[in-house]
Amino acid sequence: MDLLSVRQNLVASNLANIDTPGYRTKDINFQAEFQNYVDGMPPEVVEVPGLTTRNDGNNVSLERETRLLAENALKFRVAASLELSHLKMKRMAIHDGSPQ
């Protein structure tokens, strides 16, 4: 969930700078960074290659960023649901199997 929060902040920053001349889209490689995070390393924020750059040097794509927002929200909901299930199982184990 921490990596999802990092990505959410990056996407929000990209959207906030959609009209900033020279701003370059930033992101993390979520799959690679997940393993690094498990190993205790902080995520590496990189510029996103291959995006169309406008005349002002900005390459933020509204379509890409809104898609990432939706994707990230879905992943966050799934992670939160899994964490809630895990907590419920712990609670049941503490209370000898009864779901209090």
RODRENDREN-997604 format. One record per residue: x, y, z of N, C-alpha, C in turn; residue in one letter. Coordinates in steps of 0.02 Angstrom, whole numbers, padded with zeros to 5 digits, always signed. Layout:
N
XYZXYZXYZA;...
This chain:
100
+00041-00060+00000+00000+00000+00000+00044+00063+00000M;+00104+00057+00030+00149+00114+00030+00170+00133-00041D;+00185+00083-00083+00204+00097-00152+00146+00126-00191L;+00087+00103-00177+00028+00131-00210+00019+00204-00192L;+00034+00221-00130+00030+00291-00108+00083+00333-00143S;+00143+00306-00150+00196+00342-00186+00174+00355-00258V;+00147+00304-00290+00124+00312-00359+00067+00362-00364R;+00021+00359-00316-00036+00406-00316-00011+00478-00312Q;+00039+00490-00269+00067+00557-00263+00102+00579-00327N;+00137+00532-00360+00170+00550-00423+00120+00567-00477L;+00067+00528-00482+00015+00541-00533-00018+00608-00518V;-00033+00621-00455-00064+00685-00437-00017+00743-00454A;+00048+00734-00442+00097+00786-00459+00100+00797-00534S;+00098+00742-00572+00098+00748-00645+00038+00788-00668N;-00020+00772-00641-00081+00808-00661-00078+00881-00639L;-00051+00895-00581-00046+00964-00557+00001+01005-00602A;+00047+00971-00635+00096+01006-00677+00081+00999-00751N;+00020+00982-00768+00003+00970-00838+00014+01031-00882I;+00011+01091-00854+00022+01152-00892+00088+01186-00876D;+00133+01153-00840+00198+01181-00822+00247+01169-00879T;+00271+01223-00910+00319+01214-00965+00381+01176-00943P;+00401+01127-00983+00462+01090-00969+00454+01033-00919G;+00395+01026-00890+00385+00973-00840+00386+00905-00875Y;+00421+00857-00845+00425+00789-00872+00389+00741-00827R;+00348+00698-00856+00308+00649-00819+00353+00602-00779T;+00335+00592-00715+00373+00548-00670+00330+00489-00649K;+00362+00433-00637+00326+00373-00615+00376+00325-00584D;+00350+00268-00561+00393+00214-00537+00375+00152-00578I;+00423+00107-00585+00410+00042-00616+00382-00001-00560N;+00316-00006-00556+00283-00035-00498+00307-00107-00484F;+00311-00148-00536+00331-00218-00525+00402-00223-00498Q;+00448-00187-00529+00518-00189-00506+00525-00159-00437A;+00490-00104-00425+00496-00070-00361+00464-00110-00304E;+00415-00152-00320+00385-00194-00269+00438-00239-00238F;+00479-00271-00280+00532-00314-00254+00583-00273-00215Q;+00601-00215-00241+00648-00172-00205+00620-00152-00137N;+00555-00137-00134+00523-00118-00071+00525-00175-00021Y;+00512-00236-00045+00516-00295-00002+00587-00302+00026V;+00636-00284-00015+00706-00288+00007+00728-00228+00049D;+00682-00181+00061+00696-00124+00105+00725-00064+00070G;+00723-00063+00003+00750-00006-00034+00694+00043-00051M;+00709+00108-00050+00657+00157-00068+00644+00154-00144P;+00584+00174-00165+00568+00172-00236+00609+00223-00276P;+00625+00205-00338+00662+00250-00382+00612+00284-00429E;+00608+00349-00424+00564+00388-00468+00602+00404-00532V;+00571+00389-00589+00603+00400-00653+00558+00440-00699V;+00588+00471-00750+00549+00503-00802+00522+00448-00847E;+00461+00457-00870+00428+00407-00913+00451+00419-00985V;+00482+00369-01016+00504+00376-01085+00447+00365-01134P;+00456+00391-01195+00410+00376-01249+00346+00416-01252G;+00339+00467-01210+00279+00508-01212+00288+00565-01261L;+00234+00587-01291+00236+00642-01338+00249+00707-01300T;+00299+00744-01323+00316+00808-01292+00285+00865-01332T;+00251+00909-01295+00221+00968-01328+00274+01020-01342R;+00255+01074-01376+00302+01127-01393+00334+01160-01331N;+00298+01160-01274+00326+01191-01214+00371+01145-01174D;+00384+01084-01200+00428+01037-01167+00393+00991-01117G;+00329+01002-01105+00291+00961-01058+00267+00898-01094N;+00269+00841-01059+00247+00779-01090+00193+00742-01049N;+00159+00777-01005+00106+00746-00965+00046+00730-01010V;+00022+00668-01006-00036+00647-01044-00095+00638-00996S;-00147+00678-01006-00206+00675-00963-00236+00605-00966L;-00239+00575-01024-00268+00508-01031-00228+00457-00991E;-00162+00459-00996-00120+00411-00960-00128+00419-00885R;-00127+00481-00862-00129+00494-00790-00197+00475-00760E;-00252+00489-00796-00318+00470-00769-00325+00393-00769T;-00297+00359-00819-00298+00286-00819-00259+00259-00760R;-00201+00288-00746-00160+00267-00689-00196+00280-00622L;-00232+00335-00618-00270+00349-00557-00321+00295-00544L;-00357+00276-00596-00409+00223-00589-00376+00156-00572A;-00322+00139-00607-00287+00076-00594-00260+00074-00523E;-00231+00129-00501-00202+00133-00435-00256+00128-00381N;-00313+00160-00392-00369+00156-00344-00394+00085-00337A;-00399+00049-00393-00420-00021-00391-00371-00064-00352L;-00307-00055-00366-00255-00093-00330-00257-00077-00255K;-00269-00014-00238-00271+00006-00167-00331-00027-00133F;-00389-00028-00167-00449-00060-00138-00438-00134-00127R;-00405-00167-00174-00391-00239-00167-00343-00250-00109V;-00291-00210-00104-00242-00217-00049-00276-00204+00018A;-00319-00154+00022-00354-00139+00084-00401-00196+00103A;-00434-00225+00054-00479-00281+00067-00440-00342+00092S;-00383-00355+00063-00341-00411+00085-00316-00399+00157L;-00297-00338+00171-00273-00322+00239-00330-00330+00289E;-00390-00308+00272-00447-00316+00316-00462-00390+00329L;-00459-00431+00277-00469-00503+00286-00417-00533+00332S;-00355-00510+00324-00301-00534+00367-00313-00515+00440H;-00336-00455+00451-00351-00433+00519-00409-00472+00549L;-00460-00487+00508-00517-00527+00532-00495-00597+00552K;-00449-00626+00513-00424-00693+00530-00386-00692+00596M;-00347-00640+00607-00310-00633+00670-00359-00626+00729K;-00410-00585+00718-00460-00575+00771-00495-00640+00788R;-00511-00680+00738-00543-00745+00750-00496-00791+00787M;-00432-00790+00771-00384-00833+00805-00377-00812+00878A;-00379-00749+00891-00374-00724+00960-00435-00745+01001I;-00493-00745+00970-00556-00760+01005-00576-00833+00995H;-00529-00878+00986-00542-00950+00979-00591-00968+00924D;-00586-00933+00868-00627-00951+00810-00693-00917+00804G;-00715-00881+00855-00779-00847+00850-00768-00777+00820S;-00808-00756+00772-00799-00692+00738-00825-00632+00777P;-00794-00615+00832-00819-00560+00873-00797-00494+00847Q;
